[in-house]
Amino acid sequence: MKKISVIIPTYNRKEKLPACVDSVLAQTYQNIELILLDDASTDGSEEVLSDYQDHAKVSHILLNEHNTGNPFKQWFKGMQLAKGKYIWIAEADDLCELTFLEKVVPLMEKYQQAAVSILYSSYNPVYHKSPSYSDISG
């Protein structure tokens, strides 16, 4: 069973972050390490991350003192820390099915010649009454 490094970079996603992290930790494929990165959020995201500091799957929690203004810098930082054979970058407002890794890892093993794999997902917004922009933008 190959180890997967899951990188979750965040900036001001306090409200969405717990669901994202929990959906990763609840994966049926459990050979993962979780790397949590905060880019100097001002909304309390770092407090949410601290709730996971003692979880056995969390290998790193890094909190930037100053915002980089560049998500790719966070990605690179996470990749430098990653110990897994494969890396999954899950943005802080993403959710995944519980069997996501269970389905994807065998495909990565089958097509090892692939240097980069981009997986697309769809979403189903749920509207209550008549939506306003703030209702659907989170």
C-alpha positions in Angstrom: 0.0 0.0 0.0 1.7 3.2 -1.2 1.8 6.2 1.1 0.0 9.3 -0.2 1.0 12.8 1.0 -2.0 15.1 1.1 -1.3 18.8 1.2 -4.0 21.2 2.2 -3.0 24.8 1.8 -5.3 27.4 3.2 -5.9 31.1 3.4 -9.0 32.4 5.2 -11.1 29.3 4.8 -12.0 28.7 8.5 -15.6 27.8 7.7 -14.8 25.3 5.0 -11.5 23.8 6.4 -12.9 21.3 8.9 -15.1 19.5 6.3 -12.1 19.4 3.9 -9.7 17.9 6.5 -12.3 15.5 7.8 -13.1 14.2 4.3 -9.4 13.5 3.8 -9.0 11.8 7.2 -12.1 9.7 6.6 -10.7 8.1 3.4 -11.1 4.4 3.1 -7.5 4.3 1.9 -5.6 5.1 5.1 -1.9 5.1 4.2 -1.7 8.9 4.1 0.2 11.7 5.7 -1.5 15.1 6.0 0.4 18.3 5.6 -1.6 21.4 6.6 -0.3 24.8 5.6 -1.8 28.2 6.5 -0.7 31.3 4.6 -1.2 33.9 7.4 -4.9 33.7 7.6 -6.8 36.4 9.5 -10.0 34.5 10.0 -8.9 32.0 12.7 -8.0 29.2 10.3 -4.9 28.5 12.4 -7.2 27.6 15.3 -9.0 25.0 13.2 -5.7 23.5 12.1 -4.5 23.3 15.7 -7.5 21.0 16.4 -5.7 18.4 14.2 -2.2 18.8 15.7 -2.3 15.5 17.6 -3.9 13.4 14.9 -1.7 10.5 13.9 -2.1 11.2 10.2 -1.0 14.8 10.4 2.7 15.0 9.8 3.1 18.8 9.6 1.2 22.0 10.4 3.0 25.1 9.2 1.7 28.6 9.9 3.2 31.5 7.8 3.8 34.7 9.7 3.3 36.7 6.4 1.0 36.0 3.5 2.9 34.9 0.4 0.1 35.9 -1.9 0.9 32.9 -4.0 -0.7 29.5 -3.5 2.1 27.8 -5.6 4.6 28.7 -2.9 2.5 26.8 -0.4 2.2 23.9 -2.8 6.0 23.8 -3.2 6.5 24.0 0.5 4.2 21.0 1.0 5.9 19.0 -1.7 9.2 19.5 0.0 7.9 18.0 3.2 6.0 15.2 1.5 7.2 11.6 2.1 4.6 9.7 0.1 5.0 8.2 -3.3 2.1 10.3 -4.6 1.0 13.8 -3.7 -2.5 15.1 -3.6 -3.1 18.8 -3.3 -6.5 19.3 -1.9 -7.6 23.0 -1.6 -9.1 23.9 1.7 -12.6 24.3 0.3 -12.6 20.9 -1.4 -14.5 17.8 -0.3 -14.0 14.3 -1.6 -15.8 11.0 -1.6 -14.6 8.6 1.1 -13.4 6.2 -1.5 -11.5 8.8 -3.6 -8.0 7.5 -2.9 -9.1 3.9 -2.9 -10.1 4.4 -6.5 -7.3 6.7 -7.7 -4.2 4.9 -6.2 -4.7 1.8 -8.3 -4.9 3.9 -11.4 -1.7 5.8 -10.5 0.0 2.4 -10.0 -1.3 1.1 -13.3 -0.2 4.2 -15.3 3.1 4.8 -13.6 4.5 6.5 -16.8 2.2 9.5 -16.1 4.4 12.2 -14.7 1.4 14.4 -13.7 -2.2 13.5 -13.2 -4.9 16.1 -12.9 -8.2 14.9 -11.6 -11.2 16.9 -12.2 -14.3 16.8 -10.0 -17.6 18.4 -10.2 -19.8 20.0 -7.6 -23.5 20.2 -6.9 -24.5 23.5 -5.4 -27.4 23.3 -3.0 -29.6 26.3 -3.1 -32.0 27.2 -0.3 -34.8 29.5 -1.5 -33.5 32.2 -3.8 -29.7 32.3 -3.7 -27.7 35.5 -3.3 -24.0 35.7 -4.1 -23.1 35.3 -0.4 -25.2 32.1 -0.2 -23.2 30.4 -2.9 -19.8 32.0 -2.6 -19.2 30.8 1.0 
